[in-house]
Amino acid sequence: MARFAVVACAAAAAALLLGVAAADVASIITQDVYNQMLPNRDNPLCPANGFYTYDAFIQAASSFPGFGTSGSTDELNRRELAAFFGQTSHETTGGTRGAADQFQWGYCFKEEISKATSPPYYGRGPIQLTGQVNYQQAGDAIGQDLVSNPDLVSSDPVVSFKTAIWFWMTAQSPKPSCHDVILGNWAPSDADAAAGRVPGYGAITNIINGGIECGVGPNDANVDRIGYYQRYCDMFGVGYGDNLDCYSQQHF
């Protein structure tokens, strides 16, 4: 048995050296790494205290086999996970703008504070899923009736993570999927090029909230999304890529 263990370890090390894609998300984000990424997720000051567990994340991720695993290199997989957590950390942030620990407060909230956007389908979960259409489509995809019971997204952590990963993986025309953008699989159309939409992390911000944050010049929301993303890229030892903001992009 010891011989097989040595062979397996050697094979794993060789795979990393060759840039082979990771077998699963848990091989990149371990429990310890997750704790370091989100040190305040269980802070008593956070309304989501105790909600966003590591096990719930890993269980949800396993329902989407391409998530964080289908890049052509291990670096791309790590960058995708950094981008996912960069965007969702901003959506759920409890950080104070300009504070030294601004980018350590991801996953502090599990639902929209004011509950004023499209009630009862206001923002919930890591991606702040919003609107009846999104609740319908996400529910159909994961096998849950989220239209009749939208509170599942803020009461069941596995469902909550699944809705976020569903949104991340799913193209909604004319928008590409966040997944394809971060892996470099999206080729902008002529219309995209004319609108200044280019591959990179900024295009993902455009997908998620372009109507408010994109094409309006520098803004704090972009800065926050980028700051979280860069923190996680640094933790994973990967580059940021190009075009991190959407300051000059028209929204989709």
C-alpha positions in Angstrom: 0.0 0.0 0.0 2.8 2.4 0.8 4.3 1.9 -2.7 1.0 2.9 -4.3 0.7 5.9 -2.1 4.2 7.1 -3.2 3.3 6.5 -6.8 0.1 8.5 -6.4 1.9 11.4 -4.7 4.5 11.5 -7.5 1.8 11.5 -10.1 0.0 14.4 -8.4 3.2 16.4 -8.2 4.0 15.7 -11.8 0.5 16.9 -12.8 1.0 20.2 -11.1 4.4 20.7 -12.7 2.9 20.0 -16.1 0.0 22.4 -15.5 -2.6 19.6 -15.7 -6.1 20.7 -14.6 -7.1 19.9 -11.0 -9.3 16.8 -10.4 -11.7 18.7 -8.1 -12.2 22.0 -6.4 -11.3 20.6 -3.0 -7.7 20.0 -4.3 -7.4 23.8 -4.7 -9.6 25.1 -1.9 -9.0 23.0 1.2 -10.8 23.7 4.5 -7.7 25.6 5.7 -7.5 27.7 2.5 -11.3 28.4 2.7 -10.8 29.6 6.3 -8.0 31.9 5.2 -10.0 33.3 2.3 -13.1 34.1 4.4 -11.8 34.8 7.9 -14.9 36.8 9.0 -17.6 34.6 7.4 -18.6 33.3 10.9 -18.0 36.6 12.7 -20.8 37.3 15.1 -21.1 40.8 13.5 -22.1 39.1 10.2 -25.8 38.2 9.5 -24.5 35.1 7.7 -22.6 33.8 10.7 -22.4 30.0 10.5 -24.2 29.8 7.1 -21.6 29.5 4.4 -19.8 26.3 5.4 -17.0 24.7 3.6 -18.8 21.4 3.3 -21.8 23.2 1.7 -19.6 24.8 -0.9 -17.8 21.6 -1.8 -21.1 19.7 -2.0 -22.6 22.4 -4.3 -19.4 22.5 -6.5 -19.6 18.8 -7.1 -22.9 19.3 -8.8 -21.2 21.3 -11.5 -18.3 19.2 -12.7 -16.8 21.9 -15.0 -16.6 24.5 -12.3 -13.0 25.1 -11.2 -11.8 22.0 -13.0 -12.2 22.4 -16.8 -9.5 24.9 -17.5 -6.7 23.7 -19.7 -4.2 24.4 -16.9 -4.2 24.4 -13.2 -3.5 28.2 -13.3 -6.8 28.8 -15.1 -8.7 26.7 -12.6 -7.2 28.6 -9.8 -8.0 31.9 -11.5 -11.6 30.9 -12.1 -12.1 30.1 -8.4 -10.4 33.4 -7.5 -12.8 35.2 -9.8 -15.8 33.4 -8.4 -14.9 34.3 -4.9 -13.9 37.8 -5.9 -17.3 38.5 -7.3 -19.3 36.7 -4.6 -17.3 38.2 -1.8 -18.2 41.7 -3.1 -21.8 40.7 -3.4 -21.8 39.6 0.3 -19.2 41.9 1.7 -19.3 43.4 5.2 -16.0 45.2 4.7 -15.5 48.9 5.2 -14.2 50.8 2.2 -10.6 51.9 2.6 -10.0 49.8 5.7 -6.9 47.7 6.0 -9.0 44.5 6.1 -11.6 45.6 3.5 -11.1 42.5 1.4 -11.3 40.0 4.3 -15.1 40.4 4.9 -16.6 38.3 2.1 -19.6 36.2 2.8 -20.8 38.3 5.7 -24.4 38.6 4.3 -26.7 36.0 2.9 -29.5 38.2 1.7 -30.1 41.8 0.5 -30.2 44.2 3.5 -33.2 46.3 2.3 -35.0 43.4 0.6 -36.3 46.1 -1.8 -35.2 44.7 -5.2 -37.9 42.5 -6.8 -39.5 41.2 -3.6 -40.0 38.4 -2.8 -37.2 37.6 -5.2 -34.7 40.0 -3.7 -31.0 39.2 -3.6 -30.0 36.1 -1.7 -26.9 33.8 -1.5 -23.3 34.3 -2.7 -24.3 35.8 -6.0 -27.3 37.7 -4.6 -29.7 35.9 -6.9 -32.4 38.4 -7.9 -35.6 38.4 -9.9 -38.3 35.8 -10.5 -36.8 34.7 -13.8 -33.4 33.9 -12.2 -35.2 32.1 -9.3 -37.2 30.1 -11.8 -34.2 29.1 -14.0 -31.9 28.4 -11.1 -34.6 26.3 -9.4 -35.2 24.3 -12.6 -31.5 23.7 -13.0 -30.9 22.4 -9.4 -34.2 20.7 -8.9 -35.8 23.0 -6.4 -39.0 25.1 -6.5 -37.4 28.5 -5.7 -40.3 30.4 -7.1 -42.7 29.0 -4.4 -39.9 29.0 -1.7 -37.3 31.7 -2.5 -36.2 31.6 1.1 -34.4 28.3 0.4 -31.6 30.4 -1.1 -30.9 32.0 2.3 -31.8 29.0 4.6 -30.2 26.0 2.9 -26.4 26.7 2.3 -26.0 24.0 -0.3 -28.9 25.4 -2.3 -27.5 28.8 -1.8 -24.1 27.9 -3.2 -25.7 25.9 -6.1 -27.6 29.0 -7.2 -24.4 31.0 -7.3 -22.5 28.4 -9.3 -25.5 27.9 -11.6 -25.4 31.6 -12.4 -21.6 31.5 -12.9 -21.8 28.6 -15.3 -24.8 29.6 -17.3 -24.8 31.9 -20.3 -27.9 34.1 -20.6 -27.9 35.6 -24.1 -26.5 38.1 -25.1 -24.3 37.6 -22.1 -21.7 34.8 -22.1 -21.2 32.8 -18.9 -18.7 34.0 -16.3 -17.1 30.6 -16.5 -16.3 31.0 -20.2 -15.1 34.5 -19.8 -12.5 33.7 -17.1 -11.3 30.6 -19.0 -10.8 32.6 -22.1 -13.4 30.7 -24.1 -15.5 33.8 -25.0 -14.8 35.6 -28.2 -16.5 39.1 -28.3 -18.8 39.7 -31.2 -18.5 42.8 -33.4 -21.3 44.4 -31.2 -19.3 43.6 -28.1 -16.1 45.1 -29.5 -18.0 48.3 -30.5 -19.3 48.5 -26.9 -15.8 48.2 -25.5 -16.5 44.7 -24.0 -13.3 42.7 -23.9 -12.2 39.5 -22.3 -11.2 39.7 -18.6 -12.5 40.0 -15.1 -14.2 43.3 -15.9 -16.5 41.5 -18.4 -17.7 39.3 -15.5 -18.6 42.4 -13.5 -20.5 43.5 -16.6 -22.4 40.2 -16.7 -23.3 40.4 -13.0 -24.2 44.1 -12.6 -23.2 46.0 -15.7 -26.3 48.1 -15.8 -25.1 49.9 -12.7 -21.3 49.6 -12.5 -20.1 49.5 -16.1 -19.6 52.4 -18.6 -19.7 55.0 -15.9 -16.0 55.4 -15.3 -14.1 54.5 -12.1 -16.3 53.5 -9.2 -16.0 52.0 -5.7 -17.9 48.8 -6.6 -15.4 47.9 -9.3 -12.5 48.6 -6.9 -14.0 46.3 -4.3 -14.6 43.5 -6.8 -11.1 43.8 -8.1 -9.5 44.0 -4.6 -11.1 40.8 -3.5 -10.1 39.1 -6.8 -6.5 40.2 -6.5 -6.3 39.0 -2.9 -7.5 35.5 -3.9 -5.2 35.4 -7.0 -2.3 36.2 -4.7 -3.3 33.5 -2.3 -3.5 31.0 -5.2 -0.3 32.1 -6.8 -1.8 33.1 -10.2 -1.7 36.3 -12.3 -4.7 38.6 -12.6 -5.0 38.7 -16.4 -6.0 41.8 -18.3 -9.0 44.1 -18.3 -9.9 43.9 -14.6 -12.5 46.7 -14.7 -15.5 47.6 -16.9 -15.2 51.4 -16.5 -15.5 52.0 -20.3 -17.6 49.0 -21.2 -21.3 49.5 -22.2 -23.4 47.0 -20.3 -24.8 43.9 -22.1 
